[in-house]
Amino acid sequence: MNEGIKLTSFSHGAGCGCKLSPKVLTTILESDSPKMEDTRLLVGNDTRDDAAVYDMGNGTGIISTTDFFLPIVDDPFTFGRIAATNALSDVYAMGGKPLMAIAILGWPIDKLAPEVAAQVMEGGRKACADAGIIIAGGHSIDNPEPIFGLAVTGSVAISNLKRNDKAEPGSVLYLTKPLGVGILATAQKKGLLEDEHKDIAANSMIILNDVGLELSEMEEVTALTDVTGFGLMGHLLEVCEGSNVSAIVNYSKVPVFKEIHEYIDKKCVPGGTLRNWDSYGHKLNIENEKQRHILCDPQTSGGLLIAVKKEAAQKVESILKNKGLYAEPIGELIEKSESLVYIK
């Protein structure tokens, strides 16, 4: 740890909590221009998937994605590692394998020494090394706030491609990491995070979602996405809307960091949570305010949300347990109903 640097003091937000809300993003993506078509583009932004996929014509798809954000932790190395892990996750969520990465760096050079940025880069290299790839280049700018992330290129066997619009009724839902990263990050930014809680979120955020590679080989896995800035509910809604299904979520089974409850009571709720609820709350039936704060909490480098046919649920649980990930079902998909998501 670099005790002298507090990166979060240089940013107005934290991690994926800086993402524009789903409502604002929809407005930005609207266009009256004629839509250019490319039959080899297998996945674009129509289904709000985690990455774009292009058909190479030989049974393989090239995956392209980018992700970057402001500091969510104070330590530069850990920030770089988390940001890179988060960017790599989009490739794993498509069922793919990362091939290489390009770094994206914005730095307030008049406020923070370049040596600090070098530590951020080292953290990024560590995550990429864990994924078996290199950072092959990048681009940097002078910027008022620190920004770091990656553009990642990956590959996927088209037969193993996982996306948001193929989920089926009857599928069981799993979430591999606990919720609450945004709440803990907000507590840290407010100076309320207790010392014994400071590594809880980071230790989760540096875990690669490379289990997606193994899950991609299962036909019974009908959908796969990572849970990031739109919260569990936002990303589950993307699956439900894309696949024309509804979901039942058993709240008591959803993994959360147990420490977050005291910080919710201290009003450590990210602005991103409120923006998320404003964007999609009308599609949900969540009356309990604390449940809303948790289920809509913006995650950074969050877990994978998995939809798998019931007959293969035990196999998925075994795979997750072998990786040390949360392996209890949190709900199921049903035929489309009046509400897209029901909480019980």
BAGU-792089 format. One line per 10 residues: number of its first residue (from 1); their letters; for each residue x, z, y of C-alpha. Coordinates in pm, whole numbers. Layout:
N
NUM) A) X:Z:Y ~ ...
This chain:
344
1) MNEGIKLTSF) 0:0:0 ~ 108:-73:359 ~ -1:248:532 ~ 87:122:882 ~ -153:-172:886 ~ -532:-149:908 ~ -643:-510:883 ~ -1013:-428:902 ~ -967:-308:1261 ~ -886:-668:1360
11) SHGAGCGCKL) -1211:-821:1232 ~ -1577:-800:1331 ~ -1695:-823:970 ~ -1563:-786:617 ~ -1520:-1027:329 ~ -1822:-1228:221 ~ -2034:-1010:448 ~ -1919:-1252:721 ~ -2109:-1539:563 ~ -2385:-1699:763
21) SPKVLTTILE) -2727:-1598:638 ~ -2914:-1824:394 ~ -3168:-1899:669 ~ -2901:-2008:918 ~ -2715:-2207:653 ~ -3032:-2400:569 ~ -3070:-2495:935 ~ -2709:-2611:959 ~ -2732:-2827:646 ~ -3049:-3004:756
31) SDSPKMEDTR) -2991:-3365:857 ~ -3198:-3667:959 ~ -2915:-3904:874 ~ -2952:-4127:567 ~ -2817:-3944:265 ~ -2515:-4108:109 ~ -2546:-4128:-268 ~ -2267:-4122:-524 ~ -2373:-4138:-886 ~ -2046:-3977:-995
41) LLVGNDTRDD) -2110:-3666:-788 ~ -2257:-3439:-1055 ~ -2302:-3133:-834 ~ -2327:-3130:-455 ~ -2495:-2883:-222 ~ -2855:-2966:-318 ~ -2875:-2685:-573 ~ -2654:-2438:-380 ~ -2411:-2424:-669 ~ -2073:-2256:-644
51) AAVYDMGNGT) -1866:-2575:-619 ~ -1885:-2952:-609 ~ -1818:-3144:-931 ~ -1714:-3510:-955 ~ -1732:-3714:-1276 ~ -1393:-3866:-1360 ~ -1553:-4097:-1616 ~ -1371:-3957:-1919 ~ -1593:-3661:-2002 ~ -1415:-3444:-1747
61) GIISTTDFFL) -1533:-3328:-1407 ~ -1313:-3235:-1114 ~ -1426:-2915:-941 ~ -1368:-2867:-569 ~ -1443:-2551:-373 ~ -1326:-2345:-78 ~ -1374:-1984:23 ~ -1217:-1776:299 ~ -1307:-1469:501 ~ -1199:-1180:723
71) PIVDDPFTFG) -1026:-867:585 ~ -1235:-642:363 ~ -949:-397:298 ~ -667:-270:519 ~ -373:-349:293 ~ -245:-707:352 ~ -133:-776:-7 ~ -464:-652:-149 ~ -660:-857:105 ~ -478:-1173:-1
81) RIAATNALSD) -530:-1097:-367 ~ -903:-1032:-324 ~ -956:-1343:-111 ~ -781:-1562:-367 ~ -965:-1402:-660 ~ -1292:-1465:-480 ~ -1211:-1833:-422 ~ -1105:-1885:-783 ~ -1435:-1736:-899 ~ -1630:-2044:-790
91) VYAMGGKPLM) -1441:-2257:-1042 ~ -1502:-2008:-1323 ~ -1871:-1989:-1228 ~ -1901:-2363:-1293 ~ -1747:-2315:-1637 ~ -1419:-2466:-1522 ~ -1047:-2401:-1527 ~ -849:-2380:-1200 ~ -569:-2636:-1162 ~ -417:-2564:-821
101) AIAILGWPID) -495:-2411:-484 ~ -434:-2481:-116 ~ -413:-2182:119 ~ -621:-2141:436 ~ -476:-1899:693 ~ -591:-1802:1041 ~ -372:-1544:1211 ~ -369:-1356:1546 ~ 3:-1405:1588 ~ 7:-1214:1919
111) KLAPEVAAQV) -143:-905:1749 ~ -9:-909:1393 ~ 345:-997:1288 ~ 404:-1301:1066 ~ 557:-1065:811 ~ 210:-916:761 ~ 69:-1263:697 ~ 347:-1314:444 ~ 218:-1010:253 ~ -131:-1162:253
121) MEGGRKACAD) 15:-1481:108 ~ 195:-1280:-160 ~ -136:-1125:-264 ~ -286:-1472:-288 ~ 4:-1588:-502 ~ -46:-1290:-734 ~ -410:-1379:-798 ~ -321:-1743:-855 ~ -40:-1647:-1091 ~ -287:-1435:-1288
131) AGIIIAGGHS) -505:-1748:-1312 ~ -208:-1958:-1425 ~ -188:-2179:-1115 ~ 22:-2216:-801 ~ -57:-2234:-432 ~ 64:-2588:-374 ~ 29:-2602:5 ~ -205:-2506:283 ~ -291:-2501:651 ~ -255:-2229:915
141) IDNPEPIFGL) -382:-2180:1270 ~ -349:-1921:1544 ~ -681:-1738:1538 ~ -828:-1430:1713 ~ -905:-1264:1377 ~ -719:-1273:1043 ~ -867:-1521:796 ~ -742:-1602:449 ~ -872:-1795:152 ~ -817:-2093:-72
151) AVTGSVAISN) -938:-2441:-144 ~ -928:-2463:-523 ~ -928:-2767:-749 ~ -1034:-2725:-1110 ~ -1150:-2920:-1411 ~ -1439:-2882:-1652 ~ -1557:-3058:-1965 ~ -1887:-3204:-1845 ~ -2052:-3082:-2164 ~ -1955:-2726:-2061
161) LKRNDKAEPG) -2063:-2751:-1696 ~ -2279:-2460:-1580 ~ -2506:-2484:-1278 ~ -2795:-2312:-1102 ~ -3077:-2548:-1197 ~ -3066:-2537:-1577 ~ -3185:-2181:-1646 ~ -3473:-2144:-1891 ~ -3761:-1897:-1930 ~ -3683:-1640:-2197
171) SVLYLTKPLG) -3317:-1619:-2100 ~ -3160:-1273:-2070 ~ -2976:-1182:-1748 ~ -2638:-1009:-1722 ~ -2425:-902:-1424 ~ -2058:-835:-1499 ~ -1952:-619:-1201 ~ -2119:-332:-1012 ~ -2291:-381:-676 ~ -2197:-190:-362
181) VGILATAQKK) -1883:-360:-230 ~ -2041:-429:108 ~ -2157:-70:149 ~ -1813:70:64 ~ -1644:-178:298 ~ -1877:-77:580 ~ -1803:290:517 ~ -1432:211:538 ~ -1474:19:865 ~ -1667:313:1012
191) GLLEDEHKDI) -1396:557:903 ~ -1635:739:669 ~ -1491:635:332 ~ -1346:932:147 ~ -986:899:27 ~ -1082:922:-340 ~ -1318:625:-296 ~ -1080:387:-119 ~ -968:191:-424 ~ -1302:169:-605
201) AANSMIILND) -1415:-160:-456 ~ -1069:-318:-452 ~ -1012:-244:-819 ~ -1328:-441:-898 ~ -1265:-724:-652 ~ -923:-813:-798 ~ -1069:-877:-1145 ~ -1079:-1250:-1219 ~ -1408:-1396:-1340 ~ -1219:-1601:-1597
211) VGLELSEMEE) -1468:-1490:-1863 ~ -1664:-1787:-1729 ~ -1431:-2015:-1925 ~ -1534:-1858:-2255 ~ -1901:-1847:-2159 ~ -1895:-2215:-2066 ~ -1837:-2307:-2430 ~ -2175:-2159:-2525 ~ -2470:-2399:-2507 ~ -2699:-2097:-2503
221) VTALTDVTGF) -2567:-1992:-2160 ~ -2822:-2176:-1947 ~ -2696:-2076:-1601 ~ -2391:-1912:-1447 ~ -2314:-1817:-1087 ~ -2104:-1560:-907 ~ -2263:-1295:-687 ~ -2107:-1294:-341 ~ -2228:-1286:19 ~ -2600:-1342:-41
231) GLMGHLLEVC) -2619:-1040:-271 ~ -2762:-1023:-622 ~ -3109:-1115:-501 ~ -2992:-1413:-298 ~ -2798:-1568:-582 ~ -3070:-1491:-837 ~ -3320:-1662:-607 ~ -3097:-1971:-601 ~ -3113:-1981:-981 ~ -3490:-1923:-987
241) EGSNVSAIVN) -3563:-2185:-722 ~ -3325:-2439:-872 ~ -3461:-2392:-1224 ~ -3828:-2342:-1130 ~ -3850:-2002:-1300 ~ -3915:-1640:-1203 ~ -3715:-1330:-1295 ~ -3786:-972:-1389 ~ -3505:-731:-1298 ~ -3485:-383:-1449
251) YSKVPVFKEI) -3343:-193:-1151 ~ -3222:102:-1359 ~ -2999:-133:-1560 ~ -2833:-303:-1262 ~ -2469:-185:-1240 ~ -2381:-13:-910 ~ -2095:201:-787 ~ -2242:550:-809 ~ -2057:652:-493 ~ -2257:420:-266
261) HEYIDKKCVP) -2568:637:-242 ~ -2407:890:-9 ~ -2287:609:217 ~ -2631:451:235 ~ -2756:791:352 ~ -2484:777:621 ~ -2619:439:741 ~ -2325:238:602 ~ -2537:-71:545 ~ -2367:-403:629
271) GGTLRNWDSY) -2520:-637:882 ~ -2505:-899:608 ~ -2756:-700:404 ~ -3007:-711:687 ~ -2947:-1083:742 ~ -2997:-1145:372 ~ -3326:-956:368 ~ -3443:-1139:679 ~ -3367:-1470:507 ~ -3531:-1416:170
281) GHKLNIENEK) -3708:-1079:163 ~ -4048:-1249:183 ~ -3980:-1396:-162 ~ -3931:-1053:-322 ~ -4149:-754:-403 ~ -3901:-475:-319 ~ -4073:-193:-129 ~ -3802:73:-176 ~ -3558:54:116 ~ -3257:186:-77
291) QRHILCDPQT) -3317:-70:-353 ~ -3321:-342:-87 ~ -2992:-218:56 ~ -2829:-235:-288 ~ -2983:-552:-428 ~ -2919:-748:-105 ~ -2573:-598:-44 ~ -2322:-879:22 ~ -2056:-878:-247 ~ -1700:-1004:-217
301) SGGLLIAVKK) -1541:-1125:-539 ~ -1850:-999:-718 ~ -1938:-1042:-1082 ~ -2091:-1331:-1269 ~ -2468:-1354:-1304 ~ -2536:-1494:-1650 ~ -2855:-1636:-1801 ~ -2837:-1675:-2179 ~ -3091:-1748:-2450 ~ -3199:-1437:-2638
311) EAAQKVESIL) -3054:-1550:-2969 ~ -2703:-1552:-2818 ~ -2733:-1235:-2609 ~ -2535:-1022:-2854 ~ -2251:-1273:-2854 ~ -2235:-1262:-2474 ~ -2234:-883:-2481 ~ -1943:-887:-2724 ~ -1746:-1125:-2501 ~ -1810:-911:-2193
321) KNKGLYAEPI) -1716:-588:-2371 ~ -1389:-741:-2490 ~ -1309:-816:-2125 ~ -1399:-463:-2014 ~ -1697:-591:-1815 ~ -2050:-454:-1780 ~ -2244:-578:-2081 ~ -2601:-448:-2056 ~ -2889:-687:-1982 ~ -3038:-636:-1636
331) GELIEKSESL) -3350:-846:-1682 ~ -3493:-1174:-1802 ~ -3625:-1507:-1680 ~ -3993:-1593:-1720 ~ -4220:-1887:-1644 ~ -4258:-1937:-1270 ~ -4506:-1689:-1129 ~ -4648:-1585:-793 ~ -4323:-1410:-696 ~ -3981:-1546:-781
341) VYIK) -3831:-1204:-857 ~ -4003:-887:-978 ~ -3829:-548:-969 ~ -3937:-285:-1218
